[in-house]
Amino acid sequence: MAVTASLQWLCVVSFLWLVVAASSDELGTVGPDGAVLHMLNRFDYRMVDGLAWPLYLLPAAAALFGFAIFGRGRWSRVGFTVAGLAALAWSAWWMSSTILLWVPPAAYIALACALVWTPAANRWFGWRADDIDGGDSWSGRPPWSPPSAQPPR
């Protein structure tokens, strides 16, 4: 869920930036073309001025940790949640003037972060409270096998 959304976001932002760069060379500087050119250049300048860093790094971190979750390490789930919380905090600051537009993506990010902490996710990850190393190891059985197929300790 988060990996797909993050990769789609990265593709859309990259495509939009390429379209802006390509179309700004074709527009005139007067009339309606000039107004569109001004908006496109403003977008390009804001991206170059630093807006591209969070627009690329936060989704890239979410995708990286989303793939790392399959390794079933506890750190991956914490990293995924931290990346989600950072994305929520930055987007709330960035969209503070239009908070209603912030609510749907924020709900999506919060849902994705909450899902990795549910009891069902704990069972899928195979974490047990009685693990000697603090619960960071795999239970020794594939997630598709029933609990009775777990090898004895």
Backbone as a chain_set.jsonl record, in Angstrom:
{"seq": "MAVTASLQWLCVVSFLWLVVAASSDELGTVGPDGAVLHMLNRFDYRMVDGLAWPLYLLPAAAALFGFAIFGRGRWSRVGFTVAGLAALAWSAWWMSSTILLWVPPAAYIALACALVWTPAANRWFGWRADDIDGGDSWSGRPPWSPPSAQPPR", "coords": {"N": [[0.831, -1.18, 0.0], [1.781, 1.356, 0.946], [4.198, 1.385, -0.395], [3.481, 1.24, -3.102], [1.962, 3.619, -3.347], [3.945, 5.497, -2.716], [5.853, 5.106, -4.757], [4.261, 5.757, -6.949], [3.781, 8.442, -6.389], [6.405, 9.464, -6.61], [6.83, 9.022, -9.346], [4.816, 10.647, -10.501], [5.513, 13.253, -9.589], [8.033, 13.497, -10.764], [7.366, 13.26, -13.498], [5.678, 15.493, -13.773], [7.489, 17.562, -13.258], [9.227, 17.223, -15.414], [7.463, 17.785, -17.542], [6.896, 20.448, -16.985], [9.453, 21.578, -17.327], [9.896, 21.031, -20.048], [7.733, 22.286, -21.329], [8.002, 24.952, -20.639], [9.944, 25.963, -22.27], [8.662, 26.243, -24.683], [6.704, 28.173, -24.54], [5.451, 31.52, -24.998], [6.375, 34.861, -23.868], [4.483, 36.809, -23.438], [1.046, 37.791, -22.977], [-1.546, 35.26, -22.562], [0.122, 33.021, -22.667], [2.38, 33.96, -21.39], [1.498, 34.221, -18.737], [1.052, 31.538, -18.028], [3.627, 30.594, -18.432], [4.946, 31.995, -16.4], [3.815, 30.776, -14.093], [4.705, 28.132, -14.446], [7.49, 28.484, -14.384], [7.744, 29.411, -11.783], [7.01, 27.119, -10.303], [9.128, 25.44, -11.09], [11.35, 26.871, -10.064], [10.79, 26.768, -7.319], [11.002, 24.017, -6.849], [13.719, 23.583, -7.454], [14.79, 25.218, -5.543], [14.579, 23.843, -3.171], [12.281, 22.439, -2.535], [12.107, 20.002, -3.753], [13.578, 18.173, -2.246], [12.101, 17.174, 0.175], [9.863, 16.251, -1.233], [10.81, 14.154, -2.711], [12.522, 12.602, -1.014], [11.06, 11.768, 1.312], [8.909, 10.045, 0.301], [10.607, 8.175, -0.915], [11.981, 7.108, 1.286], [9.817, 5.932, 2.612], [9.107, 3.978, 0.739], [11.463, 2.435, 0.723], [11.6, 1.491, 3.424], [9.166, 0.206, 3.41], [9.627, -1.945, 1.677], [11.607, -3.138, 3.212], [10.201, -4.138, 5.33], [9.438, -6.691, 4.693], [11.591, -8.169, 5.461], [11.193, -8.666, 8.076], [12.243, -7.491, 10.351], [12.316, -5.707, 13.44], [13.221, -3.109, 13.386], [12.588, -2.241, 10.836], [9.869, -1.784, 10.843], [9.69, 0.24, 12.741], [11.219, 2.206, 11.445], [9.627, 2.592, 9.166], [7.339, 3.677, 10.34], [8.415, 6.022, 11.485], [9.211, 7.363, 9.144], [6.672, 7.765, 8.032], [5.483, 9.408, 10.014], [7.175, 11.614, 9.836], [6.568, 12.421, 7.227], [3.888, 13.114, 7.606], [4.126, 15.261, 9.436], [5.72, 17.126, 7.982], [4.1, 17.543, 5.699], [1.813, 18.592, 6.89], [2.788, 21.024, 7.796], [3.553, 22.163, 5.35], [1.148, 22.29, 3.936], [-0.419, 23.944, 5.489], [-2.078, 26.129, 5.04], [-4.156, 25.132, 3.555], [-5.685, 23.033, 4.926], [-7.748, 21.186, 4.64], [-7.211, 19.871, 2.267], [-5.113, 18.382, 3.083], [-6.052, 16.365, 4.716], [-7.096, 13.841, 3.43], [-4.646, 12.551, 2.27], [-3.208, 12.414, 4.66], [-4.767, 10.749, 6.262], [-4.492, 8.379, 4.817], [-1.714, 7.88, 5.035], [-1.518, 7.662, 7.827], [-3.13, 5.396, 8.259], [-1.624, 3.436, 6.9], [0.681, 3.436, 8.494], [-0.404, 2.644, 10.936], [-1.293, 0.076, 10.411], [0.949, -1.62, 10.455], [1.377, -2.06, 13.113], [-0.601, -3.597, 14.201], [-2.194, -6.418, 15.912], [-2.501, -8.545, 14.088], [-0.488, -8.0, 12.25], [1.698, -8.391, 13.905], [1.502, -11.159, 14.278], [1.914, -11.973, 11.638], [4.523, -11.104, 11.222], [5.755, -12.782, 12.967], [6.698, -12.287, 15.513], [7.439, -12.796, 18.904], [6.745, -12.404, 22.351], [8.297, -13.784, 24.139], [10.798, -14.164, 23.059], [14.299, -14.501, 23.224], [16.116, -12.592, 22.314], [14.761, -10.196, 22.465], [12.526, -10.175, 20.886], [12.975, -9.814, 18.165], [13.294, -11.709, 16.27], [12.506, -14.196, 13.773], [9.832, -16.53, 13.871], [10.413, -19.054, 12.935], [8.749, -20.452, 11.28], [6.999, -20.522, 8.174], [4.847, -17.763, 7.188], [2.466, -18.651, 6.105], [1.903, -21.111, 7.131], [0.15, -23.103, 9.587], [-0.08, -22.279, 13.143], [0.448, -24.58, 14.61], [2.393, -25.906, 13.235], [4.8, -24.998, 14.011], [8.203, -25.368, 14.836], [9.516, -27.129, 17.705], [11.124, -25.613, 20.558]], "CA": [[0.0, 0.0, 0.0], [2.628, 2.542, 1.026], [5.225, 1.312, -1.437], [2.842, 1.6, -4.367], [1.631, 5.045, -3.321], [5.193, 6.27, -2.739], [6.425, 5.036, -6.091], [3.396, 6.538, -7.835], [4.05, 9.849, -6.096], [7.698, 9.8, -7.207], [6.647, 9.076, -10.806], [3.992, 11.81, -10.854], [6.294, 14.474, -9.378], [9.076, 13.526, -11.796], [6.72, 13.54, -14.781], [5.217, 16.878, -13.752], [8.657, 18.43, -13.364], [9.691, 17.134, -16.8], [6.504, 18.505, -18.386], [7.119, 21.879, -16.74], [10.716, 21.972, -17.961], [9.757, 20.97, -21.501], [6.749, 23.243, -21.845], [8.409, 26.344, -20.416], [10.747, 26.385, -23.423], [7.801, 26.428, -25.845], [5.711, 29.227, -24.336], [5.871, 32.901, -25.178], [6.477, 35.63, -22.631], [3.407, 37.803, -23.355], [-0.319, 37.286, -23.088], [-1.861, 34.081, -21.738], [1.302, 32.157, -22.583], [3.27, 34.538, -20.384], [0.989, 33.884, -17.404], [1.327, 30.117, -17.812], [5.076, 30.485, -18.301], [5.299, 32.474, -15.066], [3.454, 29.727, -13.124], [5.597, 26.98, -14.631], [8.812, 28.849, -13.875], [7.652, 29.477, -10.312], [7.075, 25.737, -9.836], [10.487, 24.945, -11.311], [12.241, 27.529, -9.114], [10.532, 26.236, -5.972], [11.571, 22.668, -6.785], [15.175, 23.715, -7.404], [15.138, 25.931, -4.321], [14.586, 22.956, -2.014], [11.039, 21.691, -2.369], [12.283, 18.641, -4.28], [14.134, 17.269, -1.226], [11.077, 16.392, 0.883], [8.936, 15.604, -2.158], [11.433, 12.916, -3.186], [13.143, 11.774, 0.035], [10.084, 11.133, 2.206], [8.337, 8.856, -0.333], [11.657, 7.169, -1.138], [12.2, 6.436, 2.569], [8.658, 5.078, 2.863], [9.211, 2.808, -0.147], [12.578, 1.62, 1.207], [11.182, 0.787, 4.636], [8.064, -0.686, 3.041], [10.237, -3.186, 1.19], [12.371, -3.745, 4.304], [9.273, -4.817, 6.247], [9.417, -8.115, 4.365], [12.69, -8.805, 6.189], [10.611, -8.966, 9.377], [12.982, -6.911, 11.468], [11.553, -4.696, 14.167], [13.708, -1.801, 12.962], [11.92, -1.818, 9.604], [8.548, -1.277, 11.216], [9.922, 1.531, 13.397], [11.64, 3.132, 10.398], [8.456, 2.879, 8.342], [6.484, 4.573, 11.106], [9.093, 7.316, 11.591], [9.088, 8.007, 7.829], [5.286, 8.206, 7.915], [5.259, 10.559, 10.895], [7.89, 12.759, 9.244], [5.773, 12.864, 6.083], [2.702, 13.798, 8.13], [4.515, 16.549, 10.028], [6.134, 18.057, 6.938], [2.968, 17.897, 4.842], [0.924, 19.473, 7.655], [3.394, 22.353, 7.765], [3.558, 22.657, 3.976], [-0.226, 22.546, 3.503], [-1.135, 24.526, 6.619], [-3.109, 27.076, 4.604], [-5.269, 24.364, 2.977], [-5.655, 21.825, 5.75], [-8.718, 20.208, 4.156], [-6.555, 19.067, 1.245], [-4.142, 17.549, 3.776], [-6.715, 15.288, 5.456], [-7.086, 12.515, 2.784], [-3.349, 11.866, 2.291], [-2.807, 12.159, 6.043], [-5.486, 9.549, 6.7], [-3.875, 7.243, 4.12], [-0.41, 7.629, 5.657], [-1.761, 7.184, 9.193], [-3.621, 4.02, 8.159], [-0.492, 2.57, 6.547], [1.552, 3.325, 9.673], [-1.1, 1.907, 11.987], [-1.444, -1.337, 10.047], [2.126, -2.429, 10.802], [1.41, -2.254, 14.558], [-1.769, -4.361, 14.632], [-1.877, -7.794, 16.327], [-2.36, -9.401, 12.908], [0.855, -7.772, 11.71], [2.633, -9.087, 14.812], [1.459, -12.59, 13.948], [2.541, -12.171, 10.33], [5.963, -10.944, 11.382], [6.24, -13.903, 13.749], [7.345, -11.833, 16.732], [6.896, -13.346, 20.152], [7.233, -11.675, 23.517], [9.241, -14.587, 24.912], [12.071, -14.328, 22.37], [15.433, -14.135, 24.055], [16.774, -11.388, 21.8], [13.878, -9.054, 22.528], [11.404, -10.277, 19.966], [13.306, -9.347, 16.828], [13.603, -12.829, 15.382], [11.411, -14.86, 13.092], [9.406, -17.659, 14.683], [10.899, -20.303, 12.381], [7.762, -21.074, 10.403], [6.496, -19.589, 7.169], [3.609, -17.13, 7.64], [1.271, -19.318, 5.578], [1.67, -22.377, 7.828], [-0.608, -22.923, 10.83], [0.791, -22.185, 14.311], [0.834, -25.901, 15.124], [3.545, -26.394, 12.478], [6.001, -24.358, 14.53], [9.121, -26.352, 15.431], [9.706, -26.946, 19.148], [12.376, -24.94, 20.944]], "C": [[0.883, 1.253, 0.0], [3.69, 2.549, -0.062], [4.645, 1.748, -2.773], [2.527, 3.088, -4.42], [2.89, 5.898, -3.393], [5.82, 6.262, -4.123], [5.58, 5.797, -7.106], [3.638, 8.032, -7.631], [5.359, 10.288, -6.746], [7.587, 9.925, -8.728], [5.864, 10.317, -11.226], [4.782, 13.108, -10.688], [7.377, 14.597, -10.447], [8.489, 13.876, -13.164], [6.26, 14.995, -14.853], [6.388, 17.835, -13.922], [9.221, 18.4, -14.787], [8.772, 17.888, -17.756], [6.687, 20.014, -18.22], [8.384, 22.349, -17.445], [10.587, 22.002, -19.487], [8.818, 22.046, -22.031], [7.165, 24.688, -21.61], [9.289, 26.858, -21.542], [9.879, 26.738, -24.632], [6.828, 27.596, -25.721], [6.314, 30.604, -24.565], [5.861, 33.647, -23.857], [5.379, 36.678, -22.471], [2.053, 37.122, -23.487], [-0.572, 36.097, -22.179], [-0.675, 33.119, -21.613], [2.27, 32.648, -21.516], [2.827, 34.214, -18.972], [1.267, 32.417, -17.063], [2.827, 29.899, -17.625], [5.538, 30.929, -16.918], [4.983, 31.419, -13.995], [4.38, 28.524, -13.23], [6.997, 27.285, -14.109], [8.824, 28.936, -12.356], [7.719, 28.083, -9.71], [8.5, 25.198, -9.943], [11.456, 25.568, -10.313], [12.032, 27.019, -7.692], [11.101, 24.837, -5.811], [13.086, 22.74, -6.66], [15.618, 24.36, -6.094], [15.072, 25.048, -3.074], [13.327, 22.145, -1.812], [11.178, 20.249, -2.845], [12.799, 17.677, -3.215], [13.05, 16.507, -0.472], [10.111, 15.671, -0.055], [9.495, 14.308, -2.729], [11.903, 12.02, -2.039], [12.132, 11.087, 0.947], [9.388, 9.94, 1.543], [9.38, 7.772, -0.605], [11.957, 6.404, 0.153], [11.039, 5.5, 2.891], [8.706, 3.822, 1.996], [10.322, 1.88, 0.317], [12.185, 0.818, 2.448], [10.008, -0.146, 4.377], [8.576, -2.006, 2.485], [10.995, -3.899, 2.305], [11.473, -4.476, 5.297], [9.233, -6.311, 5.963], [10.575, -8.87, 5.0], [12.316, -9.155, 7.617], [11.453, -8.512, 10.554], [12.162, -5.822, 12.134], [11.966, -3.289, 13.733], [12.983, -1.313, 11.715], [10.548, -1.224, 9.9], [8.678, 0.084, 11.906], [10.332, 2.576, 12.357], [10.488, 3.545, 9.497], [7.543, 3.875, 9.046], [7.112, 5.961, 11.24], [9.015, 8.068, 10.26], [7.665, 8.524, 7.615], [4.984, 9.416, 8.775], [5.977, 11.797, 10.384], [7.123, 13.307, 8.05], [4.516, 13.607, 6.542], [3.049, 15.177, 8.671], [4.898, 17.555, 8.947], [4.949, 18.481, 6.071], [1.961, 18.779, 5.578], [1.471, 20.894, 7.673], [3.278, 22.967, 6.373], [2.155, 23.045, 3.523], [-1.05, 23.197, 4.602], [-2.222, 25.509, 6.194], [-4.323, 26.365, 4.003], [-5.337, 23.009, 3.678], [-6.666, 20.773, 5.289], [-8.145, 19.337, 3.043], [-5.53, 18.109, 1.855], [-4.787, 16.302, 4.383], [-6.711, 13.946, 4.708], [-5.713, 11.846, 2.714], [-2.878, 11.552, 3.704], [-3.508, 10.918, 6.589], [-4.884, 8.296, 6.072], [-2.54, 6.877, 4.761], [-0.589, 7.086, 7.07], [-2.269, 5.747, 9.192], [-2.478, 3.057, 7.84], [0.446, 2.376, 7.732], [0.894, 2.505, 10.78], [-1.195, 0.419, 11.676], [-0.247, -2.192, 10.434], [2.242, -2.669, 12.302], [0.211, -3.048, 15.079], [-1.351, -5.747, 15.116], [-1.722, -8.753, 15.144], [-0.989, -9.219, 12.268], [1.905, -8.433, 12.592], [2.657, -10.578, 14.525], [2.139, -12.86, 12.614], [4.055, -12.073, 10.427], [6.565, -12.095, 12.178], [6.958, -13.485, 15.014], [6.648, -12.418, 17.938], [7.518, -12.591, 21.311], [8.289, -12.47, 24.277], [10.561, -14.854, 24.183], [13.206, -13.812, 23.241], [16.044, -12.816, 23.611], [15.827, -10.194, 21.744], [12.756, -9.067, 21.51], [11.701, -9.833, 18.552], [13.577, -10.498, 15.868], [12.328, -13.433, 14.815], [11.073, -16.124, 13.856], [9.853, -19.004, 14.115], [9.899, -21.003, 11.482], [7.331, -20.055, 9.364], [5.161, -19.002, 7.607], [2.357, -17.828, 7.141], [1.0, -20.644, 6.279], [0.925, -22.125, 9.122], [0.349, -22.89, 12.023], [1.238, -23.536, 14.847], [2.057, -26.454, 14.392], [4.856, -25.78, 12.959], [6.91, -25.382, 15.167], [9.31, -26.09, 16.918], [11.049, -26.264, 19.416], [13.323, -25.894, 21.575]], "O": [[0.734, 2.114, -0.867], [4.039, 3.605, -0.589], [5.256, 2.538, -3.492], [2.795, 3.746, -5.426], [2.896, 6.926, -4.07], [6.271, 7.3, -4.608], [6.12, 6.416, -8.023], [3.693, 8.794, -8.596], [5.424, 11.353, -7.36], [8.178, 10.824, -9.327], [6.219, 10.967, -12.209], [4.727, 13.975, -11.56], [7.609, 15.685, -10.974], [9.05, 14.69, -13.898], [6.433, 15.652, -15.88], [6.283, 18.817, -14.657], [9.646, 19.431, -15.308], [9.245, 18.555, -18.676], [6.639, 20.763, -19.195], [8.386, 23.399, -18.087], [11.114, 22.904, -20.137], [9.085, 22.648, -23.071], [6.708, 25.574, -22.333], [9.374, 28.068, -21.752], [10.33, 27.465, -25.517], [6.19, 27.969, -26.705], [7.507, 30.828, -24.361], [5.392, 33.126, -22.845], [5.348, 37.375, -21.456], [1.937, 36.026, -24.036], [0.092, 35.934, -21.155], [-0.493, 32.481, -20.576], [2.901, 31.851, -20.822], [3.658, 33.959, -18.1], [1.669, 32.098, -15.944], [3.247, 29.12, -16.77], [6.424, 30.308, -16.33], [5.79, 31.192, -13.093], [4.792, 27.962, -12.215], [7.62, 26.439, -13.466], [9.812, 28.572, -11.719], [8.41, 27.876, -8.712], [9.014, 24.58, -9.01], [12.304, 24.864, -9.766], [12.995, 26.856, -6.944], [11.627, 24.501, -4.75], [13.674, 22.031, -5.843], [16.706, 24.072, -5.596], [15.487, 25.492, -2.003], [13.314, 21.236, -0.982], [10.446, 19.371, -2.388], [12.494, 16.485, -3.267], [13.076, 15.277, -0.479], [9.597, 14.605, 0.283], [8.734, 13.454, -3.184], [11.704, 10.806, -2.085], [12.332, 9.93, 1.319], [9.282, 8.892, 2.179], [9.07, 6.583, -0.534], [12.162, 5.191, 0.121], [11.254, 4.395, 3.389], [8.385, 2.73, 2.463], [10.149, 0.661, 0.308], [12.413, -0.39, 2.512], [9.866, -1.17, 5.045], [8.026, -3.065, 2.786], [11.025, -5.129, 2.344], [11.945, -5.346, 6.029], [9.02, -7.112, 6.872], [10.54, -10.098, 5.069], [13.055, -9.869, 8.295], [11.378, -9.093, 11.637], [11.407, -5.106, 11.477], [11.138, -2.378, 13.718], [12.782, -0.11, 11.545], [10.132, -0.26, 9.259], [7.862, 0.977, 11.677], [9.843, 3.705, 12.388], [10.382, 4.708, 9.108], [7.033, 4.806, 8.423], [6.414, 6.968, 11.122], [8.778, 9.276, 10.246], [7.48, 9.613, 7.071], [4.311, 10.347, 8.332], [5.452, 12.906, 10.484], [7.035, 14.522, 7.874], [4.126, 14.607, 5.94], [2.347, 16.15, 8.397], [4.458, 18.704, 8.983], [4.814, 19.66, 5.744], [1.319, 19.627, 4.958], [0.711, 21.857, 7.576], [2.947, 24.144, 6.231], [1.991, 24.028, 2.801], [-2.268, 23.018, 4.642], [-3.194, 25.701, 6.924], [-5.408, 26.944, 3.95], [-5.072, 21.97, 3.072], [-6.458, 19.583, 5.526], [-8.552, 18.185, 2.891], [-5.127, 17.137, 1.216], [-4.116, 15.283, 4.544], [-6.338, 12.949, 5.326], [-5.605, 10.671, 3.066], [-2.22, 10.536, 3.926], [-2.896, 10.123, 7.303], [-4.781, 7.262, 6.732], [-2.265, 5.701, 5.004], [0.109, 6.153, 7.469], [-1.871, 4.957, 10.048], [-2.378, 1.988, 8.442], [0.951, 1.275, 7.951], [1.57, 1.753, 11.482], [-1.179, -0.408, 12.588], [-0.41, -3.379, 10.715], [3.124, -3.414, 12.731], [0.033, -3.156, 16.292], [-0.264, -6.213, 14.772], [-0.903, -9.671, 15.193], [-0.393, -10.187, 11.793], [2.89, -8.973, 12.089], [3.723, -11.194, 14.53], [2.855, -13.85, 12.465], [4.782, -12.847, 9.804], [7.763, -12.357, 12.074], [7.756, -14.257, 15.546], [5.422, -12.521, 17.981], [8.681, -12.189, 21.253], [9.1, -11.881, 24.992], [11.358, -15.677, 24.633], [13.066, -12.792, 23.915], [16.446, -12.007, 24.447], [16.102, -9.248, 21.006], [12.101, -8.045, 21.303], [10.78, -9.506, 17.803], [14.047, -10.269, 14.753], [11.227, -13.206, 15.319], [11.966, -16.736, 14.441], [9.676, -20.022, 14.784], [10.203, -22.077, 10.964], [7.301, -18.856, 9.642], [4.41, -19.662, 8.325], [1.28, -17.619, 7.699], [-0.044, -21.251, 6.041], [1.048, -21.047, 9.704], [1.462, -23.41, 11.938], [2.294, -23.634, 15.473], [2.695, -27.384, 14.886], [5.908, -26.023, 12.368], [6.448, -26.197, 15.966], [9.266, -24.937, 17.348], [11.975, -26.334, 18.608], [14.425, -25.504, 21.962]]}, "num_chains": 1, "name": "protein.A"}
